[in-house]
């Protein structure tokens, strides 16, 4: 995602977050609406903080490894 001339995005569109996770856009919207996936509203736009997405993934990896 990072190019030497490009700044990494701090906030991702749901489509970008879905692509990064390998899931549907609807999945991201559902998880954001339920509060399970941290999100930020800017006007009508929903954005997923990149760091929060990485933390969410790490938490889910830890949950699976505890089983």
C-alpha positions, 0 to 999 in steps of 0.5 A: 500500500505504501509507495516512497512518494505516497503518504500512507492513509490514516483513514480508509474508505470502507472499500479500501478496508474491505480490500485490505481484509479480503472481505466484502464492503458490506461486512466492513459497514456492518462491523462499523455500524455495530461498533465492533470495527472502530470507525469515524464519521466525517459528515456522511462519510464513514472512514476506518482508521488504519491503525484501528484496523491493524489493532482489530486484526491483531485482537482477532488473531489473539482470540483465535489463538486462545481457542 
